Amino acid sequence: MKKIILIVAIFAFAVGAHAQRYAIVDTKYILAKLPEYTEAQKKLDQQSEQWQKEIDDKQEVLSKMYKDYEAEQVMLSDDLKKKREDEIFNREKEVRDLQRKRFGFEGDLFKKRQELVKPIQDKVYNAIQKIAVSRMYDFILDKSEGITVIFADPKLDKSEDVLKELGIK
């Protein structure tokens, strides 16, 4: 709802101040047309599958350990039960930690994406910015994942005026 209000406000502002010009781009479409992006995405998918297989293999070993423990539990002494339970607990923790390391926030997949995809996204952003400046657009909106402002002319930023109005210098 807030996005819709923001979009309406931006368009109302743009229409009200008729001197302002805006354009819309679809970065998903643009990226899909770039062979280096497709290649980078393919590499990411392959690496992701490899890491997922590594986790699945460890999970399979853990499941076997747990099933073996369940089957043998009645025959084990309390000390052996405790030892096996601790071993299973430690393996579960290893699997969770590996999952977090590979796919968690700022994990290996995130870093790999930054390494492979971010330079391509920056290239697209720089091209958009160049077009915006050369054609004197005030706003460029990206429609690929909801409407977001991808470029705004800095002279239109009224943040300092708002701060003055609030008495903050």
C-alpha positions in Angstrom: 0.0 0.0 0.0 2.8 2.4 0.9 4.5 1.6 -2.5 1.3 2.5 -4.4 1.0 5.8 -2.5 4.7 6.5 -3.1 4.3 5.7 -6.8 1.1 7.9 -7.1 3.0 10.7 -5.2 5.9 10.5 -7.6 3.7 10.5 -10.7 1.6 13.4 -9.3 4.8 15.3 -8.5 6.1 14.6 -12.0 2.8 15.6 -13.6 2.4 18.7 -11.4 5.9 19.9 -12.1 5.6 19.3 -15.9 9.2 20.2 -16.5 10.3 17.0 -15.0 11.0 14.0 -17.2 10.9 10.4 -16.2 11.5 7.0 -17.9 10.9 3.4 -17.0 13.3 0.4 -17.4 13.1 -3.3 -16.7 16.4 -4.4 -15.3 15.4 -8.0 -15.2 14.7 -7.9 -18.9 18.0 -6.0 -19.5 20.0 -8.5 -17.5 18.4 -11.5 -19.2 19.7 -10.1 -22.5 23.3 -9.9 -21.3 25.3 -13.1 -22.1 27.7 -12.4 -19.2 24.8 -12.3 -16.8 23.4 -15.5 -18.1 26.8 -17.1 -17.7 27.3 -15.7 -14.2 23.8 -17.0 -13.2 24.7 -20.5 -14.6 27.9 -20.5 -12.5 26.0 -19.5 -9.4 23.4 -22.3 -10.0 26.1 -24.9 -10.5 27.9 -23.8 -7.3 24.7 -23.7 -5.4 23.8 -27.3 -6.5 27.3 -28.5 -5.5 26.9 -26.9 -2.0 23.4 -28.3 -1.7 24.7 -31.8 -2.6 27.4 -31.4 0.1 24.7 -30.6 2.7 22.4 -33.4 1.5 25.2 -35.9 1.8 26.0 -34.8 5.3 22.2 -34.9 6.1 22.0 -38.4 4.8 24.9 -39.6 7.0 23.2 -37.9 10.0 19.9 -39.6 9.2 21.6 -43.0 9.0 23.4 -42.3 12.4 20.0 -41.4 13.9 18.3 -44.6 12.5 21.2 -46.8 13.7 20.9 -45.2 17.2 17.2 -45.7 17.3 17.6 -49.4 16.4 20.4 -50.0 18.9 19.3 -47.8 21.7 17.8 -50.5 23.9 21.1 -52.5 23.8 23.3 -49.5 24.7 24.6 -48.6 28.1 23.7 -45.1 29.5 27.3 -43.9 28.7 27.2 -45.2 25.1 23.7 -43.6 24.7 25.0 -40.3 25.9 28.1 -40.6 23.7 26.0 -41.4 20.6 23.4 -38.6 21.3 26.3 -36.1 21.7 27.8 -37.3 18.4 24.4 -36.9 16.6 23.9 -33.5 18.2 27.3 -32.4 17.0 26.7 -33.7 13.5 23.3 -31.8 13.4 25.1 -28.7 14.5 27.7 -29.2 11.7 25.0 -29.5 9.1 23.2 -26.4 10.3 26.4 -24.4 10.4 27.4 -25.6 6.9 23.9 -24.6 5.7 24.3 -21.2 7.3 27.8 -20.8 5.9 26.8 -21.7 2.4 23.3 -20.2 2.1 22.8 -17.9 5.1 22.8 -14.1 5.2 26.2 -13.0 3.7 27.2 -16.6 3.3 29.2 -18.1 0.5 26.4 -17.9 -2.1 25.9 -14.2 -1.3 29.6 -13.6 -1.6 29.7 -15.5 -4.9 26.8 -13.6 -6.2 28.5 -10.3 -5.3 31.6 -11.5 -7.1 29.9 -12.6 -10.3 26.7 -10.6 -10.6 27.3 -7.3 -8.9 29.8 -6.0 -11.5 27.3 -6.7 -14.3 24.5 -5.0 -12.3 26.8 -2.0 -11.8 27.5 -1.9 -15.5 23.7 -1.7 -16.2 23.2 0.9 -13.5 26.0 3.0 -15.0 24.5 2.8 -18.4 21.1 3.8 -17.0 22.7 6.7 -15.2 24.5 7.8 -18.4 21.3 7.8 -20.3 19.5 9.7 -17.5 22.1 12.4 -17.5 22.5 12.7 -21.3 18.8 12.8 -22.0 18.1 14.9 -18.9 15.7 12.6 -17.1 14.8 13.5 -13.6 13.7 10.0 -12.6 14.2 6.5 -13.9 12.0 3.9 -12.4 12.7 0.2 -12.5 9.5 -1.9 -13.1 11.2 -5.3 -12.7 10.3 -6.0 -9.1 7.6 -3.5 -8.2 8.3 0.1 -9.1 11.5 1.5 -7.5 13.4 4.7 -8.3 16.7 3.6 -9.9 17.9 7.1 -10.7 16.9 10.5 -9.3 18.4 13.8 -10.2 20.2 15.0 -7.0 19.0 18.5 -7.5 15.5 17.2 -6.8 16.5 15.9 -3.3 14.8 18.1 -0.8 16.1 16.2 2.3 18.1 19.3 3.5 15.0 21.5 3.2 13.0 19.0 5.3 15.8 19.0 7.9 15.7 22.8 8.0 12.0 22.7 8.4 12.5 20.4 11.4 15.0 22.8 12.9 18.0 20.4 12.2 21.0 21.9 10.6 
